[in-house]
Amino acid sequence: MGPAVMELRDRSPLGTIPLFSLAEDSLLEFGEDGVLVAITRWGEFDLSAATPLAREALRRMALGPVSLENVGVPTTPAGAVTPAWTGADDASLDAILTRLAGSVVRSLGLRDGMGPLLSVVPVASAPVFAHTPVDLERLVRLSRFSALRSRDAKLTVESPSTGYHAVLAQPWAVRVAAALGRPTAVAELAAETGVPLDVVAEVVAYLVGAGLVVVADQEGRFAEDDDQVLGLWSYEELLFHVNSRDWRVVGAGEAVERPPAPLVKDVGAATGILLHRPVAAEPSPAAAPVRAFDAALLGELLFRTARVTSVDTVRRGGTRREVTRRPYYSVDCLYELELYVTVNRCRGLPRGIHHFDPVGHRLVPVNDDPADVAAMLDMAMVAAASRRRPAALISVTARADRMASVPGGLPYARTLLNLGALQQSLFLTAAALGLTARAVVVDAGGQVGRALKLDWPSEVGVGESILDVAR
C-alpha cells in the first residue's frame, strides 16, 4: 500500500481528509491510443502506462483539490462508477505522484466541503513529502529557516531549506502556524489556539512533512540546532542563495508586461563636467608610478570601462528591443548598473559626489554636502582597513526597471554577475593606468542611498570600489 493511499486510510477522528491536486501551471494532454502526457514547469512526463483509475485521479486533480478515495472510473455503458482501489492501482498512482512530485499540491481539508485548511505547494522539481503522525507530547516548532508572510492575500509559511511552502487557507491553520514560533507540544497547541486536537495534529504533521516545522527528540533538542552544516548558514544568506540560483515558485514573480525601461538613467538637463577621452585604442602600462590622481586618469578609466559605445537593436524571442553596448559584459545587454564617484583627492575635479553619464562621458554633480562626502569616504576607509581616505570611491547602483526588463526570473542574481564583470574591468584597467582599485564591503545602514540621493527601491546600491594611486 503506497503512501498516498495510507494517507487516505489514516484519517483524523474529526474528519480531516487529504486532498490532492496538480499545480496550476500543469497541463494534461490525453492523446490517441492511450497516450497521456503531463506538461509541467519542470518538463514533460509520459504517463501513458497509467491505469484507468490513476488516469481518472489525475484528470480530477487537474481541476482542483480532490479526495482520492472518491475517485472511480465508468465501467458500464450507463456510466456507473466503480471506486475500486486495488493494490495495482495504488502502486500506479503512487509511482506517478512521485514522478510528478514537483507539481503535486497536497492539501488538508475537513469533510465539510469548505475547501482546504492548508495546502503544501512544491517549489522544487523533486521535493520529498514525509507525512508522519507527530507524538502529541513531543515538542515542535517552526524551523529557524521558516518565515510567515502574506502572499496572494493568504498567509504562507516559506523556507529556503525545503522544497515546499504552505498556504494557510483558513483561520485554524493560521492559528496553529502562528503559535509555532516557540517550542510547544501538539496538545498544548490545541489548548492555546482553541483548535480541535486532531486537526492540530494533522496540520502539524503536514508542516513537518513539508520540512517547515521540526520535531524535537525525547530530550527536547532539535536536530537542526546542532547541524554543523546548517549552522554555517543564516536564514537571510540561505534565502538569498536559493532565490538567486533556483527558479522557484516563491519569489520568482509572474511575467508582467512592462514598458521598455530607459537605456540609461535620465539626468535631466543638468550640466556636468566633461571627462578626458583618450585617443589610443588600448591603455599602455604606466612607465612610472603615478604620483597624483587627476581628472585625466579618471576620465580614461571610465572611458575604457563604463561608457556607452553604441546603441543597437536586438531580437529576443519574437520582439525587438534597443540595447546599449559598453566595454564590460552584461547578461542580456541589461546594463542596469549606474556609477557614482565620490571624489576626495583628484586634481582638476571638485570634491563631492557625482553621477557618471555614460553617454555624454561626463560627471554630473549629485551631492556636495561635506558631511555626506566625509561619511562615504570614511565608510570606504574603514572597509579597506586603511588609515586614510581613498582618492575616490566608486559606488555602483542598479535600476530595478532595467533589472526586471528581461523575462526569465532571478534579476538580482544577474545583476551581481554584471557587477562582477564591471568590477573586474575596472580593476584591470586601473592597474594598466598605474592606479589601484579594489572592492570593499560597506556597512551602509542606508547612508549610501541618502548620500547618492537614490529613489529606493527603484535604484539600489550593489557594490563599492576604492580608487587611489598605486603604492
LINUR-V203701 format. One record per residue. N is the residue number from 0. RES is the residue in one small letter. SS is DSSP state (h for helix, s for strand, l for the rest). D_FIRST is the distance of its C-alpha to the first C-alpha in whole Angstrom. Layout:
N&RES&SS&D_FIRST / N&RES&SS&D_FIRST
This chain:
0&m&l&0 / 1&g&l&4 / 2&p&h&7 / 3&a&h&8 / 4&v&h&6 / 5&m&h&7 / 6&e&h&10 / 7&l&h&11 / 8&r&h&10 / 9&d&l&12 / 10&r&l&15 / 11&s&l&19 / 12&p&l&21 / 13&l&l&24 / 14&g&l&22 / 15&t&s&20 / 16&i&s&18 / 17&p&s&16 / 18&l&s&18 / 19&f&s&17 / 20&s&s&20 / 21&l&s&22 / 22&a&l&25 / 23&e&l&28 / 24&d&l&29 / 25&s&l&27 / 26&l&s&27 / 27&l&s&26 / 28&e&s&28 / 29&f&s&27 / 30&g&l&30 / 31&e&h&31 / 32&d&h&29 / 33&g&h&26 / 34&v&l&26 / 35&l&s&24 / 36&v&s&25 / 37&a&s&24 / 38&i&s&27 / 39&t&s&27 / 40&r&l&29 / 41&w&l&27 / 42&g&s&28 / 43&e&s&27 / 44&f&s&24 / 45&d&s&23 / 46&l&l&20 / 47&s&l&22 / 48&a&l&19 / 49&a&l&17 / 50&t&l&16 / 51&p&h&18 / 52&l&h&15 / 53&a&h&15 / 54&r&h&18 / 55&e&h&19 / 56&a&h&17 / 57&l&h&19 / 58&r&h&22 / 59&r&h&21 / 60&m&h&20 / 61&a&l&24 / 62&l&l&26 / 63&g&l&24 / 64&p&l&22 / 65&v&s&19 / 66&s&l&17 / 67&l&h&14 / 68&e&h&14 / 69&n&h&17 / 70&v&l&17 / 71&g&l&18 / 72&v&s&20 / 73&p&s&23 / 74&t&l&24 / 75&t&l&27 / 76&p&l&31 / 77&a&l&31 / 78&g&l&28 / 79&a&l&26 / 80&v&s&22 / 81&t&s&19 / 82&p&l&16 / 83&a&l&14 / 84&w&l&10 / 85&t&l&9 / 86&g&h&6 / 87&a&h&9 / 88&d&h&10 / 89&d&h&7 / 90&a&h&7 / 91&s&h&11 / 92&l&h&11 / 93&d&h&9 / 94&a&h&12 / 95&i&h&14 / 96&l&h&14 / 97&t&h&14 / 98&r&h&17 / 99&l&l&19 / 100&a&h&18 / 101&g&h&22 / 102&s&h&22 / 103&v&s&19 / 104&v&s&20 / 105&r&s&18 / 106&s&s&20 / 107&l&s&20 / 108&g&s&22 / 109&l&s&23 / 110&r&l&23 / 111&d&l&27 / 112&g&l&27 / 113&m&l&29 / 114&g&l&27 / 115&p&s&25 / 116&l&s&26 / 117&l&s&25 / 118&s&s&24 / 119&v&s&22 / 120&v&s&24 / 121&p&s&23 / 122&v&l&27 / 123&a&l&26 / 124&s&l&25 / 125&a&l&22 / 126&p&l&21 / 127&v&l&18 / 128&f&l&17 / 129&a&l&15 / 130&h&l&15 / 131&t&l&15 / 132&p&l&17 / 133&v&l&21 / 134&d&l&23 / 135&l&l&26 / 136&e&l&28 / 137&r&l&28 / 138&l&s&30 / 139&v&s&29 / 140&r&s&31 / 141&l&s&31 / 142&s&l&31 / 143&r&l&34 / 144&f&l&33 / 145&s&s&32 / 146&a&s&35 / 147&l&s&35 / 148&r&s&37 / 149&s&s&38 / 150&r&s&36 / 151&d&l&37 / 152&a&l&38 / 153&k&s&35 / 154&l&s&34 / 155&t&s&32 / 156&v&s&30 / 157&e&s&31 / 158&s&s&31 / 159&p&l&32 / 160&s&l&30 / 161&t&l&26 / 162&g&l&25 / 163&y&s&25 / 164&h&s&27 / 165&a&s&26 / 166&v&s&28 / 167&l&s&29 / 168&a&l&30 / 169&q&l&31 / 170&p&h&33 / 171&w&h&31 / 172&a&h&29 / 173&v&h&32 / 174&r&h&33 / 175&v&h&31 / 176&a&h&31 / 177&a&h&34 / 178&a&h&34 / 179&l&h&32 / 180&g&h&35 / 181&r&l&36 / 182&p&l&34 / 183&t&s&33 / 184&a&s&30 / 185&v&h&28 / 186&a&h&30 / 187&e&h&33 / 188&l&h&32 / 189&a&h&31 / 190&a&h&35 / 191&e&h&36 / 192&t&h&35 / 193&g&l&35 / 194&v&l&31 / 195&p&l&29 / 196&l&h&27 / 197&d&h&24 / 198&v&h&24 / 199&v&h&26 / 200&a&h&23 / 201&e&h&20 / 202&v&h&23 / 203&v&h&24 / 204&a&h&20 / 205&y&h&20 / 206&l&h&23 / 207&v&h&22 / 208&g&h&19 / 209&a&l&21 / 210&g&l&24 / 211&l&l&26 / 212&v&s&26 / 213&v&s&27 / 214&v&s&26 / 215&a&l&29 / 216&d&l&29 / 217&q&l&30 / 218&e&l&33 / 219&g&l&33 / 220&r&l&33 / 221&f&l&31 / 222&a&h&30 / 223&e&h&31 / 224&d&h&35 / 225&d&h&35 / 226&d&l&34 / 227&q&l&37 / 228&v&l&35 / 229&l&h&35 / 230&g&h&38 / 231&l&h&40 / 232&w&l&39 / 233&s&l&40 / 234&y&h&38 / 235&e&h&41 / 236&e&h&41 / 237&l&h&37 / 238&l&h&37 / 239&f&h&40 / 240&h&h&38 / 241&v&h&35 / 242&n&h&37 / 243&s&h&39 / 244&r&h&37 / 245&d&l&34 / 246&w&l&34 / 247&r&l&32 / 248&v&l&31 / 249&v&l&33 / 250&g&l&37 / 251&a&l&37 / 252&g&l&39 / 253&e&l&39 / 254&a&l&41 / 255&v&l&44 / 256&e&l&48 / 257&r&l&50 / 258&p&l&54 / 259&p&l&55 / 260&a&l&56 / 261&p&l&59 / 262&l&l&60 / 263&v&l&62 / 264&k&l&62 / 265&d&l&65 / 266&v&l&68 / 267&g&l&70 / 268&a&l&74 / 269&a&l&74 / 270&t&l&77 / 271&g&s&76 / 272&i&s&77 / 273&l&s&77 / 274&l&l&76 / 275&h&l&77 / 276&r&l&76 / 277&p&l&76 / 278&v&l&78 / 279&a&l&77 / 280&a&l&73 / 281&e&l&72 / 282&p&l&73 / 283&s&l&75 / 284&p&l&74 / 285&a&l&77 / 286&a&l&80 / 287&a&l&80 / 288&p&l&78 / 289&v&l&78 / 290&r&l&80 / 291&a&l&80 / 292&f&l&77 / 293&d&s&78 / 294&a&h&77 / 295&a&h&78 / 296&l&h&75 / 297&l&h&73 / 298&g&h&73 / 299&e&h&73 / 300&l&h&69 / 301&l&h&68 / 302&f&h&70 / 303&r&h&68 / 304&t&h&64 / 305&a&l&64 / 306&r&l&66 / 307&v&s&65 / 308&t&s&66 / 309&s&s&66 / 310&v&s&64 / 311&d&s&62 / 312&t&s&60 / 313&v&s&56 / 314&r&s&53 / 315&r&s&50 / 316&g&l&48 / 317&g&l&50 / 318&t&s&52 / 319&r&s&55 / 320&r&s&56 / 321&e&s&59 / 322&v&s&58 / 323&t&s&60 / 324&r&s&61 / 325&r&s&62 / 326&p&l&62 / 327&y&l&59 / 328&y&l&56 / 329&s&l&53 / 330&v&h&50 / 331&d&h&50 / 332&c&h&54 / 333&l&l&53 / 334&y&l&56 / 335&e&l&55 / 336&l&s&57 / 337&e&s&60 / 338&l&s&63 / 339&y&s&65 / 340&v&s&67 / 341&t&s&69 / 342&v&s&72 / 343&n&l&74 / 344&r&l&76 / 345&c&l&77 / 346&r&s&80 / 347&g&l&81 / 348&l&l&78 / 349&p&l&78 / 350&r&l&76 / 351&g&s&73 / 352&i&s&70 / 353&h&s&70 / 354&h&s&67 / 355&f&s&67 / 356&d&s&68 / 357&p&l&67 / 358&v&l&68 / 359&g&l&72 / 360&h&l&71 / 361&r&s&73 / 362&l&s&72 / 363&v&s&72 / 364&p&s&73 / 365&v&s&70 / 366&n&s&71 / 367&d&l&74 / 368&d&l&74 / 369&p&h&75 / 370&a&h&72 / 371&d&h&69 / 372&v&h&70 / 373&a&h&71 / 374&a&h&67 / 375&m&h&66 / 376&l&h&68 / 377&d&h&67 / 378&m&h&64 / 379&a&h&64 / 380&m&h&66 / 381&v&h&64 / 382&a&h&61 / 383&a&l&63 / 384&a&l&64 / 385&s&l&68 / 386&r&l&71 / 387&r&l&72 / 388&r&l&71 / 389&p&l&70 / 390&a&l&72 / 391&a&s&70 / 392&l&s&66 / 393&i&s&64 / 394&s&s&61 / 395&v&s&59 / 396&t&s&57 / 397&a&s&54 / 398&r&s&55 / 399&a&h&51 / 400&d&h&52 / 401&r&h&53 / 402&m&h&50 / 403&a&l&48 / 404&s&l&50 / 405&v&l&47 / 406&p&l&44 / 407&g&l&41 / 408&g&l&40 / 409&l&l&41 / 410&p&h&45 / 411&y&h&45 / 412&a&h&44 / 413&r&h&46 / 414&t&h&49 / 415&l&h&49 / 416&l&h&49 / 417&n&h&52 / 418&l&h&54 / 419&g&h&53 / 420&a&h&55 / 421&l&h&58 / 422&q&h&58 / 423&q&h&58 / 424&s&h&61 / 425&l&h&63 / 426&f&h&63 / 427&l&h&64 / 428&t&h&67 / 429&a&h&68 / 430&a&h&68 / 431&a&h&70 / 432&l&l&73 / 433&g&l&73 / 434&l&s&71 / 435&t&s&68 / 436&a&s&65 / 437&r&s&62 / 438&a&s&59 / 439&v&s&59 / 440&v&l&56 / 441&v&l&58 / 442&d&l&57 / 443&a&l&58 / 444&g&l&57 / 445&g&l&58 / 446&q&h&61 / 447&v&h&61 / 448&g&h&60 / 449&r&h&63 / 450&a&h&65 / 451&l&h&64 / 452&k&l&64 / 453&l&l&60 / 454&d&l&59 / 455&w&l&56 / 456&p&l&53 / 457&s&l&54 / 458&e&s&56 / 459&v&s&54 / 460&g&s&56 / 461&v&s&53 / 462&g&s&56 / 463&e&s&59 / 464&s&s&61 / 465&i&s&65 / 466&l&s&68 / 467&d&s&71 / 468&v&s&73 / 469&a&l&72 / 470&r&l&74
